[in-house]
Amino acid sequence: MKERWFNEAEYSSAAVGARLSTDAASIRPSTGDAIWNSLFWSGCETVAGKIGSKLSGRQK
């Protein structure tokens, strides 16, 4: 097993980010905007709830 795979250009954070962005762009049209928006807003609500919980002093 290669120990220094992270030093290769194809595994750089920029290359991985570009691949993820391309994959997400290709998946979105096939799933439809309704599902995409639902998942997006659900994630936003989760994050907002956690931030609100931390700010109010109630930690879960």
C-alpha positions, 0 to 999 in steps of 0.5 A: 500500500502506498503511504504517500498518496496524499502527495500526488497531484490527483489527490490534492484538496483542489483536485478532490474538490473539483471532482466532488463539484463535478459529481454534484453538478451531474447528480442534481439534474437527475434527481430534480430540483425538488429533492435537491432543495429539500435536502439543502433546506433540511441541512440548513435547518439542522445547522441553524438549530445547532447554532441556536442551541449553542447560543442559547446555552442548551447543548444537546 
